[in-house]
Amino acid sequence: MSALTKGFNGGLWAFRLVFAVVVAELAIVGGAVVGCFAEDICNEADTQAIKETMQGLATKSFALYAAEKGISSNSKKEEE
């Protein structure tokens, strides 16, 4: 079992993958918001889509925080 855990590095690879997805989504939303302000071409549907994406990003950020705390907690337990 320890070989399996070592291969996955205690979930660190999943944590990094989710982090990369959140960063990519944040860049997309940031570009959309800048485009809306610069060109003033956004309608209500665009605004709602941006709001929903930001809510999803907030949820994922909280999940990343919880995962980071869980990984660090498990690492401390393994060291003892």
C-alpha positions in Angstrom: 0.0 0.0 0.0 2.9 2.4 0.7 4.1 1.9 -2.8 0.8 3.0 -4.1 0.7 6.0 -1.9 4.2 6.9 -2.8 3.3 6.7 -6.5 0.5 9.2 -6.0 2.5 11.3 -3.6 -0.3 11.4 -1.2 -2.7 13.1 -3.5 -0.3 15.9 -4.4 -0.7 15.3 -8.1 -4.5 15.7 -7.9 -4.0 18.8 -5.9 -1.7 20.3 -8.5 -4.1 19.3 -11.3 -7.0 21.1 -9.7 -4.9 24.1 -9.0 -3.9 24.3 -12.7 -7.6 24.1 -13.7 -8.5 26.9 -11.3 -5.7 29.1 -12.6 -6.8 28.5 -16.2 -10.4 29.2 -15.4 -9.5 32.4 -13.5 -7.5 33.5 -16.6 -10.4 32.9 -18.9 -12.9 34.7 -16.6 -10.4 37.6 -16.1 -10.1 38.0 -19.9 -13.9 37.9 -20.2 -14.3 40.6 -17.5 -11.7 42.8 -19.1 -13.3 42.4 -22.5 -16.7 43.3 -21.1 -15.4 46.5 -19.5 -13.2 47.5 -22.4 -15.7 46.9 -25.2 -19.0 47.2 -23.2 -20.4 44.3 -25.3 -21.7 42.0 -22.5 -25.3 41.3 -22.1 -27.2 39.9 -19.1 -26.5 36.3 -20.2 -22.7 37.0 -20.3 -22.9 38.6 -16.9 -24.7 35.6 -15.4 -22.3 33.1 -17.0 -19.4 35.1 -15.4 -21.1 35.0 -12.0 -21.7 31.3 -12.2 -18.1 30.6 -13.2 -16.8 32.8 -10.3 -19.0 30.8 -7.9 -17.5 27.6 -9.2 -14.0 29.0 -8.8 -14.8 30.0 -5.2 -16.0 26.4 -4.5 -12.9 24.9 -6.1 -10.7 27.3 -4.2 -12.2 26.2 -1.0 -11.8 22.5 -2.0 -8.1 23.2 -2.8 -7.7 24.8 0.6 -9.3 21.8 2.3 -7.2 19.4 0.3 -4.0 21.2 1.1 -4.8 21.0 4.8 -5.7 17.3 4.5 -2.4 16.5 2.7 -0.3 18.4 5.2 -2.2 16.8 8.1 -1.6 13.3 6.6 2.0 14.1 6.0 2.5 15.1 9.7 0.8 11.9 10.8 3.1 9.7 8.6 6.2 11.4 10.0 5.2 10.6 13.6 
